[in-house]
């Protein structure tokens, strides 16, 4: 599976960004999908996940109520709508795919290359 994330950029605090992740090599509907992020000097952390048919999304407490994960299986694309962004959201954001849905970094089967999100105060 190849994953290509896009949509990152520089935004002021309180602003919004929408990340996209295009998948190829396998039908997205067969995979659990998620977003993770890694800030400088910190470990990669879970942000949000969505199962195959989007029935039960899960979010990290730090983004709950501000971020929304969604998927379009017909387009083989994963999304992350990020609203009310804070400087502490600054990180490289990675889309991820796994055979079994997980919030654990070591449970991920495929990683995208990441896209930088920078939130200025």
C-alpha atoms as a printed R data frame, in Angstrom:
    type eleno elety resid chain resno       x      y      z
1   ATOM     1    CA   UNK     A     1   0.000  0.000  0.000
2   ATOM     2    CA   UNK     A     2   1.312  3.445 -0.914
3   ATOM     3    CA   UNK     A     3   0.035  6.439  1.017
4   ATOM     4    CA   UNK     A     4   0.555 10.062  0.026
5   ATOM     5    CA   UNK     A     5  -0.480 12.776  2.454
6   ATOM     6    CA   UNK     A     6  -1.045 16.371  1.415
7   ATOM     7    CA   UNK     A     7  -2.691 19.559  2.625
8   ATOM     8    CA   UNK     A     8  -0.279 20.648  5.313
9   ATOM     9    CA   UNK     A     9   0.962 24.199  5.638
10  ATOM    10    CA   UNK     A    10   1.332 27.231  7.832
11  ATOM    11    CA   UNK     A    11  -1.761 28.569  9.574
12  ATOM    12    CA   UNK     A    12  -2.472 30.963 12.410
13  ATOM    13    CA   UNK     A    13  -3.867 29.738 15.700
14  ATOM    14    CA   UNK     A    14  -7.616 29.296 15.436
15  ATOM    15    CA   UNK     A    15  -7.421 28.499 11.752
16  ATOM    16    CA   UNK     A    16  -8.258 25.341  9.846
17  ATOM    17    CA   UNK     A    17  -6.577 22.893  7.516
18  ATOM    18    CA   UNK     A    18  -7.765 19.793  5.737
19  ATOM    19    CA   UNK     A    19  -5.332 16.961  5.204
20  ATOM    20    CA   UNK     A    20  -5.836 14.335  2.529
21  ATOM    21    CA   UNK     A    21  -4.222 10.950  2.078
22  ATOM    22    CA   UNK     A    22  -4.446  9.199 -1.255
23  ATOM    23    CA   UNK     A    23  -3.972  5.451 -1.158
24  ATOM    24    CA   UNK     A    24  -2.921  3.128 -3.937
25  ATOM    25    CA   UNK     A    25  -1.986 -0.491 -4.278
26  ATOM    26    CA   UNK     A    26  -4.923 -1.804 -2.310
27  ATOM    27    CA   UNK     A    27  -8.582 -1.020 -1.854
28  ATOM    28    CA   UNK     A    28  -8.953  1.371  1.053
29  ATOM    29    CA   UNK     A    29 -12.180 -0.232  2.209
30  ATOM    30    CA   UNK     A    30 -10.240 -3.321  3.311
31  ATOM    31    CA   UNK     A    31  -8.083 -1.363  5.764
32  ATOM    32    CA   UNK     A    32  -8.322  0.470  9.048
33  ATOM    33    CA   UNK     A    33  -6.948  3.994  8.631
34  ATOM    34    CA   UNK     A    34  -5.585  6.624 10.928
35  ATOM    35    CA   UNK     A    35  -3.630  9.808 11.414
36  ATOM    36    CA   UNK     A    36  -0.600 10.180 13.657
37  ATOM    37    CA   UNK     A    37   1.700 13.114 14.264
38  ATOM    38    CA   UNK     A    38   5.218 13.751 15.439
39  ATOM    39    CA   UNK     A    39   6.439 17.033 16.862
40  ATOM    40    CA   UNK     A    40  10.165 17.884 17.006
41  ATOM    41    CA   UNK     A    41  11.861 15.995 19.794
42  ATOM    42    CA   UNK     A    42   8.782 13.958 20.595
43  ATOM    43    CA   UNK     A    43   7.584 10.473 19.805
44  ATOM    44    CA   UNK     A    44   5.021  9.810 17.145
45  ATOM    45    CA   UNK     A    45   1.538  9.888 18.637
46  ATOM    46    CA   UNK     A    46  -1.942  8.807 17.715
47  ATOM    47    CA   UNK     A    47  -4.377 11.482 16.494
48  ATOM    48    CA   UNK     A    48  -7.437  9.728 15.077
49  ATOM    49    CA   UNK     A    49  -8.551  6.465 13.540
50  ATOM    50    CA   UNK     A    50 -11.451  5.247 11.426
51  ATOM    51    CA   UNK     A    51 -12.422  1.648 10.718
52  ATOM    52    CA   UNK     A    52 -13.196  0.204  7.316
53  ATOM    53    CA   UNK     A    53 -16.769  1.432  7.079
54  ATOM    54    CA   UNK     A    54 -16.429  4.554  9.244
55  ATOM    55    CA   UNK     A    55 -18.745  3.229 11.920
56  ATOM    56    CA   UNK     A    56 -16.739  4.156 14.990
57  ATOM    57    CA   UNK     A    57 -14.117  6.886 14.914
58  ATOM    58    CA   UNK     A    58 -11.727  7.418 17.809
59  ATOM    59    CA   UNK     A    59  -9.733 10.546 18.670
60  ATOM    60    CA   UNK     A    60  -6.913 11.493 20.970
61  ATOM    61    CA   UNK     A    61  -8.190 13.621 23.836
62  ATOM    62    CA   UNK     A    62  -6.010 16.501 22.695
63  ATOM    63    CA   UNK     A    63  -7.905 16.849 19.390
64  ATOM    64    CA   UNK     A    64 -11.379 15.672 20.319
65  ATOM    65    CA   UNK     A    65 -14.026 18.171 19.260
66  ATOM    66    CA   UNK     A    66 -11.626 20.013 16.927
67  ATOM    67    CA   UNK     A    67 -10.527 17.370 14.404
68  ATOM    68    CA   UNK     A    68 -12.681 15.131 12.236
69  ATOM    69    CA   UNK     A    69 -11.435 12.043 10.438
70  ATOM    70    CA   UNK     A    70 -13.330 10.739  7.435
71  ATOM    71    CA   UNK     A    71 -12.796  8.506  4.461
72  ATOM    72    CA   UNK     A    72 -14.106  8.125  0.931
73  ATOM    73    CA   UNK     A    73 -13.601  4.500 -0.011
74  ATOM    74    CA   UNK     A    74 -14.761  5.148 -3.573
75  ATOM    75    CA   UNK     A    75 -11.926  7.663 -3.996
76  ATOM    76    CA   UNK     A    76  -9.470  5.650 -1.913
77  ATOM    77    CA   UNK     A    77  -8.833  8.748  0.160
78  ATOM    78    CA   UNK     A    78  -8.584  9.530  3.860
79  ATOM    79    CA   UNK     A    79  -9.162 13.007  5.303
80  ATOM    80    CA   UNK     A    80  -8.479 14.930  8.481
81  ATOM    81    CA   UNK     A    81 -10.356 18.193  8.975
82  ATOM    82    CA   UNK     A    82  -8.549 20.249 11.595
83  ATOM    83    CA   UNK     A    83 -10.325 23.232 13.121
84  ATOM    84    CA   UNK     A    84  -9.438 25.605 15.955
85  ATOM    85    CA   UNK     A    85  -5.782 24.795 15.481
86  ATOM    86    CA   UNK     A    86  -3.361 25.487 18.307
87  ATOM    87    CA   UNK     A    87   0.425 25.986 18.276
88  ATOM    88    CA   UNK     A    88   0.762 22.643 20.063
89  ATOM    89    CA   UNK     A    89  -0.756 20.960 17.001
90  ATOM    90    CA   UNK     A    90   2.435 21.780 15.092
91  ATOM    91    CA   UNK     A    91   3.915 18.506 13.849
92  ATOM    92    CA   UNK     A    92   4.471 16.301 10.858
93  ATOM    93    CA   UNK     A    93   1.220 14.464 10.235
94  ATOM    94    CA   UNK     A    94   1.284 10.911  8.908
95  ATOM    95    CA   UNK     A    95  -1.510  8.883  7.467
96  ATOM    96    CA   UNK     A    96  -1.413  5.232  8.310
97  ATOM    97    CA   UNK     A    97  -3.106  2.002  7.334
98  ATOM    98    CA   UNK     A    98  -3.392 -1.357  9.011
99  ATOM    99    CA   UNK     A    99  -5.143 -4.639  8.510
100 ATOM   100    CA   UNK     A   100  -6.590 -4.370 11.993
101 ATOM   101    CA   UNK     A   101  -7.640 -0.952 13.303
102 ATOM   102    CA   UNK     A   102  -5.272  0.325 15.978
103 ATOM   103    CA   UNK     A   103  -4.159  3.428 17.846
104 ATOM   104    CA   UNK     A   104  -0.696  1.991 18.447
105 ATOM   105    CA   UNK     A   105   2.284  3.117 16.396
106 ATOM   106    CA   UNK     A   106   3.754 -0.380 16.379
107 ATOM   107    CA   UNK     A   107   0.493 -1.816 15.080
108 ATOM   108    CA   UNK     A   108   0.575  0.137 11.840
109 ATOM   109    CA   UNK     A   109   1.368 -1.814  8.674
110 ATOM   110    CA   UNK     A   110   1.852  1.065  6.213
111 ATOM   111    CA   UNK     A   111   2.919  4.687  6.665
112 ATOM   112    CA   UNK     A   112   2.697  7.674  4.379
113 ATOM   113    CA   UNK     A   113   5.587 10.140  4.143
114 ATOM   114    CA   UNK     A   114   3.948 12.859  6.211
115 ATOM   115    CA   UNK     A   115   2.965 16.459  5.715
116 ATOM   116    CA   UNK     A   116   4.094 19.392  7.846
117 ATOM   117    CA   UNK     A   117   1.523 21.391  9.788
118 ATOM   118    CA   UNK     A   118   2.746 24.551 11.478
119 ATOM   119    CA   UNK     A   119   0.458 26.646 13.650
120 ATOM   120    CA   UNK     A   120   1.694 30.103 14.574
121 ATOM   121    CA   UNK     A   121   0.570 31.905 17.720
